[in-house]
Amino acid sequence: MPQDAFPRIESNPEILGGKPCVKGTRLSVEFILELAAGGASRDDIVKAYPQLKPEDVEQAMLYAARVLKNDVIVNTRIAG
């Protein structure tokens, strides 16, 4: 995935172990997704974390969607 496709998202091994984060923050894409999954709107997230801009939240969502787009999920069961 081209790095310039998501200029507001960065992965730095020295910040949260390299998890994708909103640039200039320690707020991970994963954390933003968890907030949204819990019912928070974009505006709710920006209000709770004023260091974010609405575009940051949108780009985090788009980044996650792009990363997961071609993932294949395999369920495995261990007989017990």
C-alpha positions in Angstrom: 0.0 0.0 0.0 1.5 3.4 -1.0 2.6 5.4 2.1 1.2 8.6 0.6 -2.3 7.1 0.2 -2.8 7.7 4.0 -0.6 10.7 4.9 -2.3 11.1 8.4 -1.4 7.5 9.4 2.1 6.4 10.3 3.8 3.3 11.7 6.8 3.9 13.8 8.5 1.1 15.7 9.2 3.5 18.6 5.5 4.4 19.0 3.1 1.7 20.3 5.4 -1.0 18.9 4.8 0.1 15.3 1.0 -0.1 15.3 -0.5 2.3 12.8 -1.3 5.6 14.5 -2.6 9.0 13.6 0.5 11.0 12.8 1.7 13.1 15.7 -0.3 11.2 18.3 -0.2 8.0 20.2 -3.8 7.1 19.1 -3.8 3.9 17.1 -6.1 3.1 14.2 -7.1 0.1 16.3 -8.2 2.4 19.2 -10.2 4.6 16.9 -12.0 1.6 15.5 -12.8 0.4 19.0 -14.3 3.7 19.8 -16.4 3.6 16.6 -17.5 0.0 17.3 -18.6 1.1 20.7 -21.0 3.6 19.1 -18.9 6.8 19.1 -19.4 9.0 16.1 -16.6 10.8 14.3 -17.6 14.0 16.1 -17.7 12.2 19.5 -14.2 10.9 18.9 -12.9 14.4 18.0 -14.6 15.9 21.0 -13.0 13.3 23.3 -9.6 13.6 21.7 -9.2 17.2 20.6 -5.7 16.5 19.1 -7.6 14.7 16.3 -9.2 16.3 13.4 -12.3 14.8 11.7 -10.0 13.9 8.7 -7.8 11.9 11.1 -10.7 9.7 12.1 -11.9 9.3 8.5 -8.5 8.3 7.3 -8.0 5.8 10.2 -11.3 4.1 9.1 -10.3 4.1 5.4 -6.8 2.7 6.3 -8.3 -0.1 8.3 -10.8 -1.0 5.5 -7.9 -1.0 2.9 -5.7 -3.2 5.1 -8.5 -5.7 5.7 -9.8 -5.6 2.1 -7.9 -8.7 1.0 -7.6 -10.6 4.2 -8.9 -14.1 4.4 -10.3 -15.3 7.7 -10.0 -19.0 8.4 -11.8 -20.5 11.3 -10.1 -23.5 12.9 -11.3 -25.8 15.6 -9.2 -28.0 17.7 -11.0 -31.3 18.4 -11.2 -31.8 22.1 
